[in-house]
Amino acid sequence: MTPIQPLFLLLLGLIGAQANLDLRTAAAMAAGLCKARPTDLVFIIDSSRSVRPSEFEQVKVFLAKVIEGLNVGPSATRVGVVNYASRVKNEVSLKTHRTKAGLIKAVTKIEPLSTGTMTGLAIQFAMNVAFSEAEGARAKSSDVGKVAIIVTDGRPQDNVKDIAQRARDAGIEIFAIGVGRVDMNTLRQMASDPLDDHVDYVESYSVIEKLTKKFQEAFCACSNSATDVVFLIDGSKSVRPENFELVKKWINQIIDKLDVSESEAHVGLVQYSSTVKPEFPLGRYNNKKDLKEAVKKMAYLERGTMTGQALRYLVENSFSLGQGARPGVTKVGIVFTDGRSQDYIGEAAKKAKENGFKMYAVGVGNAVEDELKEIASEPTGEHYFYTADFKAMSQIAKKLQINVCNGDPCECDSLVKFQKKVEAALQALTKKTREHVEEDRLAGEQNRLRTRIPLLTCTHVQIQTHTHTHKIYFL
């Protein structure tokens, strides 16, 4: 077999033996271009007597690897570590270390406490002490995230539900990782919503490292730079009230992914049915809290489906200076619908794209995929989404990437070039691997192939495109 390209080895090293990682994120991580928004991150790690010393060492390796993928610095990500059993020990304060090397060295020196499991006490300590300004946390702000990652392997000996709720109410986003015989209900009581994103389980400490990439990705995001985003939401009667509430939650999921501020992302919202109703214009709300509250208050129109009329409003009004749009700023339209339009959409959809708007089309239920594709920007496979069920919309929110990477820190030109190289390497490798597999099948030489490549054990990489899932096997 032809030697694997160094570029692909780099990617393979990033994503492990089995991966389904977005290529843009992988490329950004590999090129060192990722930058998270400023975050105060505190690990809360269980070192009760049920955690054996060798297992605790694996927890520290996990922490070190997550830290390695972060943009650590006083104005970027600050990291603290809380160690707990029957008592709580503040091992690393948010103010203590300003470099990755210093942080990782401190993590390696942490020793297990080896007593009981007072998880509620640990969360209380984190909220009152670890996330305090005295310990290096920054003042509460929509621009600085507060994140706690809890790792535990048992059932707590105290109450966690109420204290975890108070921590979340205080603005702390909680991820809960359970190991082995952990009580899953406890994890769900601690974690933030949506639970699918914030609760993880591994069978043993020996495989906890497989979660490393999830958290590296969670903290690795290109800056959205200055972006004007307008949602165009179908409020027709076919949506139904209970589903309209799900649509509002979906909008807020996407808002959570944006860097909302006076200088970065601005968001506007328009609802349509038989008529068009602007809910709020661009720039009225410049923080996530106010934006999400405004979305929650949106009342359901419950009439027809005039998508063409709504698109014309978007083109002629939503991105105008009078409606708060900023000159020279990227314009993004996100159109949601659950059915066939009762008027013609073609002309307005074409005009939106001619004006340079980046258009996403999201359809649910009886939405017509041809209409979604007509609305969506090129390449359509990256800009339109469909699901049969409103309850599955949260999956679309995860896939929808609005990052436009206009400048530093993403350095989009370099990122795109790198991504293209990765994709080309993967395509070439896929082709060559298929050819060799066929040759080996015909010649009966699979055993000989294994001995020719002693460095690769039986692993595979899973590559997800918009239309297919490819698995490349290495023997």
C-alpha positions in Angstrom: 0.0 0.0 0.0 1.2 3.5 -0.8 2.4 5.3 2.4 -0.2 7.5 4.0 0.2 11.3 3.4 1.7 13.2 6.4 -1.3 15.5 6.3 -3.7 12.7 6.8 -1.6 11.3 9.6 -1.9 14.7 11.3 -5.7 14.6 11.0 -5.7 11.0 12.2 -3.7 11.9 15.2 -6.2 14.7 16.0 -9.3 12.7 15.7 -8.2 9.2 16.9 -8.9 5.8 15.4 -12.6 6.2 15.1 -13.9 9.7 14.4 -16.8 11.6 12.9 -15.5 15.1 13.3 -16.4 18.1 11.1 -13.5 18.7 8.8 -13.6 22.5 9.3 -13.2 22.0 13.1 -10.5 19.4 12.6 -8.7 21.7 10.2 -8.9 24.6 12.5 -7.6 22.5 15.4 -4.7 21.2 13.4 -3.8 24.6 12.0 -3.9 26.1 15.5 -6.5 28.6 14.4 -9.2 27.8 17.0 -10.1 30.3 19.6 -12.9 30.0 22.2 -14.7 33.0 23.6 -13.3 34.0 27.0 -14.3 31.2 29.5 -13.8 30.5 33.2 -13.6 26.7 33.2 -13.5 24.6 36.5 -13.0 20.8 36.5 -14.7 19.2 39.5 -13.2 15.7 39.9 -14.3 12.8 42.1 -11.4 11.2 44.0 -13.5 9.1 46.4 -12.3 5.7 47.6 -14.0 4.0 44.7 -11.7 5.6 42.3 -8.5 3.6 42.3 -5.1 5.4 42.0 -4.5 4.1 38.5 -8.0 5.4 37.5 -7.3 8.8 39.0 -4.2 9.0 36.9 -6.4 8.5 33.8 -8.6 11.3 34.9 -5.6 13.6 35.1 -4.5 12.5 31.6 -8.0 13.4 30.4 -7.8 16.9 32.0 -4.4 17.5 30.6 -5.5 16.6 27.1 -8.5 18.9 27.2 -6.4 21.7 28.5 -3.9 21.1 25.7 -6.7 21.9 23.2 -7.7 25.2 24.9 -6.6 28.8 24.2 -5.3 29.4 27.7 -4.6 32.9 28.9 -5.8 35.7 31.2 -8.0 37.2 28.6 -9.0 33.8 27.0 -9.7 30.6 28.9 -8.8 30.4 32.6 -8.8 26.9 34.2 -9.4 25.8 37.8 -9.6 22.3 39.3 -11.6 21.3 42.4 -10.9 17.9 43.9 -13.5 16.2 46.2 -14.4 13.2 48.2 -15.9 13.7 51.7 -14.2 17.1 51.7 -13.3 19.5 49.0 -9.9 20.8 48.0 -9.3 23.7 45.6 -6.3 22.3 43.7 -5.9 25.0 41.0 -7.5 28.4 41.1 -8.6 30.3 38.0 -6.0 32.9 38.8 -3.0 30.6 39.4 -1.7 29.5 36.0 -1.6 31.5 32.8 0.0 29.0 30.6 -0.8 25.4 29.5 2.5 24.1 30.7 2.0 25.4 34.2 -1.6 24.1 34.3 -0.7 20.6 33.1 2.2 20.4 35.5 -0.2 21.3 38.4 -2.7 18.7 37.3 -0.1 16.0 37.3 0.6 16.7 41.0 -3.0 16.3 42.2 -3.4 13.4 44.7 -6.7 11.5 45.4 -8.5 12.2 48.7 -9.9 8.6 48.9 -12.9 9.1 51.2 -16.6 9.5 50.5 -18.6 11.2 47.7 -20.0 14.6 48.6 -20.8 15.8 45.1 -23.3 18.4 46.2 -20.7 19.9 48.6 -18.2 20.1 45.7 -20.7 22.0 43.4 -21.5 24.4 46.3 -17.8 25.0 46.8 -17.2 25.6 43.1 -20.1 28.1 43.0 -19.1 30.0 46.1 -15.3 29.8 45.9 -13.8 28.5 42.7 -16.0 30.8 40.5 -15.4 33.8 42.8 -13.5 36.9 41.7 -11.2 36.3 44.6 -10.1 33.0 43.0 -9.6 34.6 39.6 -13.1 34.4 38.0 -14.1 37.3 35.9 -17.1 39.5 36.7 -20.4 38.1 35.5 -20.8 39.1 31.8 -22.5 37.7 28.7 -19.0 37.8 27.1 -17.4 35.4 29.5 -18.6 31.8 29.8 -18.7 30.0 33.1 -18.3 26.2 32.6 -18.0 23.3 35.1 -17.1 19.8 34.0 -17.9 17.2 36.7 -16.3 13.7 36.6 -17.7 11.1 39.0 -18.0 7.4 39.2 -20.5 6.9 42.1 -23.7 7.9 43.8 -23.4 11.1 45.8 -23.9 10.9 49.6 -25.6 14.3 49.6 -28.2 16.2 47.6 -27.1 17.5 44.2 -30.4 18.5 42.5 -31.0 21.8 44.3 -27.5 23.0 44.5 -26.9 22.2 40.8 -30.0 24.2 39.9 -28.7 27.2 41.9 -25.3 26.9 40.1 -27.1 26.8 36.7 -29.2 29.8 37.7 -26.0 31.6 38.6 -24.9 31.2 34.9 -22.7 28.2 35.2 -23.0 25.7 32.4 -22.5 22.2 33.8 -21.2 19.1 31.9 -21.6 15.8 33.9 -19.4 12.8 33.0 -20.2 9.5 34.6 -18.0 6.5 34.8 -18.7 2.8 35.5 -21.5 2.3 38.0 -22.4 6.0 38.3 -26.0 6.9 39.0 -27.3 8.3 35.6 -30.2 10.1 37.3 -27.7 12.1 39.3 -25.9 13.1 36.2 -29.1 14.4 34.7 -29.9 16.3 37.8 -26.6 18.1 37.7 -26.2 18.8 33.9 -27.4 21.8 31.9 -29.9 21.6 29.1 -30.0 20.1 26.6 -29.0 17.0 28.5 -27.9 15.2 25.3 -25.1 17.7 25.0 -24.2 17.9 28.7 -24.3 14.3 30.0 -21.7 11.7 29.0 -21.1 8.2 30.1 -18.0 5.9 29.7 -17.8 2.3 30.8 -14.5 2.8 32.7 -11.8 5.3 33.4 -9.6 3.6 30.8 -11.7 5.0 28.0 -12.5 8.4 29.4 -9.9 9.9 26.9 -12.4 9.3 24.1 -14.3 12.3 25.4 -11.3 14.6 25.0 -12.2 15.7 21.4 -15.8 16.5 22.4 -14.6 19.1 24.9 -11.8 20.4 22.7 -14.5 21.0 20.0 -16.8 22.5 22.6 -14.2 25.2 23.4 -12.8 25.5 19.9 -14.9 27.9 17.8 -14.1 30.4 15.1 -15.1 33.9 16.0 -18.3 34.9 14.2 -16.8 38.4 13.8 -19.4 41.0 12.8 -22.5 39.2 11.5 -26.1 40.2 11.0 -28.4 37.2 11.4 -32.2 37.3 10.7 -34.5 34.4 11.4 -37.5 34.0 9.1 -39.9 31.8 11.0 -43.1 30.0 9.7 -46.0 30.6 12.1 -48.7 28.9 10.0 -51.5 26.9 11.6 -49.9 23.6 10.5 -47.1 24.1 12.9 -49.3 23.8 15.9 -48.8 25.6 19.3 -46.7 22.9 21.0 -44.4 22.6 18.0 -44.1 26.4 17.8 -42.6 26.3 21.3 -40.0 23.8 20.1 -39.2 26.2 17.2 -38.5 29.0 19.7 -36.2 26.7 21.8 -34.4 25.8 18.5 -33.9 29.5 17.7 -32.4 30.0 21.2 -30.1 27.0 20.7 -28.6 28.7 17.7 -28.4 32.1 19.5 -26.4 30.3 22.2 -23.8 29.4 19.5 -23.4 33.0 18.4 -21.0 35.7 19.8 -23.8 38.2 20.5 -22.5 41.7 21.3 -22.6 45.3 20.1 -19.6 44.7 17.8 -20.1 41.1 16.7 -23.3 39.1 16.0 -26.6 41.0 15.8 -29.9 39.0 15.5 -33.3 39.9 14.1 -36.5 37.9 14.0 -39.4 37.9 11.5 -42.5 35.6 11.8 -44.7 34.9 8.8 -47.9 33.1 8.0 -50.5 34.8 5.7 -48.8 38.1 6.6 -45.3 39.1 7.7 -44.7 40.2 11.3 -41.3 41.7 12.2 -40.8 40.6 15.9 -37.6 42.6 16.5 -35.0 44.2 14.2 -31.2 43.7 14.1 -29.3 45.4 16.9 -32.3 45.9 19.3 -30.8 43.3 21.7 -27.1 43.0 22.1 -26.8 40.2 24.7 -28.0 36.6 24.6 -30.3 36.9 27.7 -32.4 39.7 26.3 -32.5 38.1 22.9 -33.7 34.7 24.2 -36.3 36.4 26.4 -37.6 38.2 23.3 -37.8 34.9 21.4 -39.7 33.3 24.2 -42.3 36.1 24.1 -43.0 35.6 20.4 -46.8 34.9 19.9 -47.9 32.3 17.4 -49.7 33.8 14.3 -51.4 30.5 13.2 -52.6 31.2 9.6 -51.3 30.5 6.1 -47.8 29.9 4.6 -46.7 32.8 2.4 -43.0 32.0 2.3 -42.4 34.1 -0.9 -43.9 37.2 0.7 -41.7 36.6 3.7 -38.6 36.3 1.6 -39.4 39.5 -0.2 -39.7 41.2 3.2 -36.3 39.8 4.2 -34.7 41.1 1.0 -36.3 44.6 1.0 -36.4 45.3 4.7 -34.7 43.0 7.2 -31.2 43.8 6.0 -31.7 47.5 5.4 -30.0 50.2 7.3 -33.3 51.4 8.6 -33.8 47.9 10.3 -30.5 48.0 12.0 -28.3 46.2 9.4 -24.6 47.3 9.4 -22.8 48.2 6.1 -20.0 45.8 5.1 -21.2 43.1 7.6 -21.9 39.5 6.5 -25.7 38.9 6.2 -27.1 35.6 7.2 -30.8 34.5 6.7 -32.2 31.4 8.4 -35.6 30.4 6.9 -37.7 27.9 8.8 -40.9 26.3 7.3 -43.0 23.2 7.9 -44.9 23.1 4.6 -45.3 24.1 1.0 -45.4 27.8 0.3 -48.8 29.2 -0.9 -47.0 31.7 -3.1 -44.0 31.8 -5.5 -40.6 31.9 -3.8 -38.2 31.7 -6.7 -37.7 35.4 -7.5 -37.2 36.5 -3.9 -35.0 33.5 -3.1 -32.8 34.3 -6.1 -32.7 38.0 -5.2 -31.5 37.2 -1.6 -28.5 35.3 -2.9 -27.8 37.9 -5.6 -27.6 40.4 -2.8 -24.9 38.3 -1.1 -27.0 37.0 1.7 -25.9 33.7 3.1 -29.2 31.8 3.1 -30.0 28.7 5.2 -33.3 26.8 4.8 -34.6 24.5 7.5 -37.6 22.3 6.9 -39.7 20.0 9.1 -42.6 17.7 8.5 -44.3 18.5 5.2 -41.7 21.0 4.0 -40.8 20.6 0.4 -37.1 19.8 -0.1 -37.1 21.4 -3.6 -38.2 24.7 -2.1 -35.6 24.4 0.7 -32.9 23.9 -1.9 -34.2 26.9 -3.9 -33.9 29.1 -0.9 -30.5 27.8 0.3 -27.1 29.2 -0.7 -24.5 27.2 -2.6 -23.4 24.5 -1.9 -27.0 23.6 -1.1 -25.9 20.5 0.8 -24.3 22.7 3.5 -27.2 25.2 3.6 -30.4 23.3 3.8 -31.6 20.8 6.4 -34.7 18.7 6.8 -36.2 16.5 9.5 -39.6 14.8 9.7 -40.0 15.5 13.4 -40.0 18.8 15.3 -38.4 17.0 18.3 -35.4 16.3 16.2 -34.7 20.0 15.4 -32.1 20.2 18.1 -29.9 18.0 15.9 -30.2 20.6 13.1 -29.1 23.3 15.6 -26.0 21.3 16.3 -25.2 21.0 12.6 -25.9 24.5 11.6 -22.6 26.4 11.4 -23.0 30.2 11.0 -19.3 30.9 11.6 -18.1 33.1 8.8 -14.5 33.6 9.9 -14.0 37.0 8.4 -10.6 37.6 10.1 -8.3 36.9 13.0 -8.3 34.5 14.9 -9.7 32.2 12.2 -7.7 33.4 9.3 -10.3 32.0 7.0 -8.1 31.8 3.8 -5.6 29.6 5.5 -8.3 27.6 7.1 -10.1 27.0 3.9 -6.9 26.1 2.1 -6.0 23.6 4.8 -9.5 22.1 4.8 -9.3 21.6 1.0 -6.0 19.8 1.4 -7.4 17.6 4.1 -10.4 16.8 1.9 -8.2 16.0 -1.1 -6.0 13.8 1.0 -9.1 11.9 2.3 -10.6 11.5 -1.1 -7.3 10.2 -2.6 -6.8 7.8 0.4 -10.4 6.6 0.1 -9.9 5.8 -3.6 -6.5 4.1 -3.0 -7.9 2.1 -0.1 -10.8 0.8 -2.1 -8.5 -0.2 -5.0 -6.2 -2.1 -2.6 -9.1 -3.8 -0.8 -10.4 -5.0 -4.2 -7.0 -6.2 -5.2 -6.4 -8.0 -2.0 -9.9 -9.6 -2.1 -9.2 -11.0 -5.6 -5.6 -12.1 -4.8 -6.4 -13.4 -1.3 -3.6 -11.3 0.2 -5.2 -9.7 3.2 -2.9 -11.5 5.7 0.2 -10.4 3.7 -1.1 -6.8 3.7 -1.4 -6.9 7.5 2.2 -7.9 7.9 3.3 -5.2 5.5 1.8 -2.5 7.7 2.8 -3.3 11.3 2.3 0.2 12.6 -1.5 0.3 12.0 -3.7 -2.1 13.9 -7.3 -2.8 12.8 -8.8 0.7 13.0 -11.0 2.8 10.8 -11.8 6.4 10.2 -15.4 7.3 9.6 -15.8 10.3 7.2 -19.2 12.1 7.2 -20.3 14.0 4.2 -23.7 15.6 3.5 -24.8 12.5 1.5 -22.8 9.6 2.6 -20.8 8.0 5.5 -17.5 6.6 4.4 -15.5 4.2 6.5 -11.8 3.7 5.7 -10.3 0.6 7.2 -6.6 0.1 8.0 -5.5 -3.4 8.7 
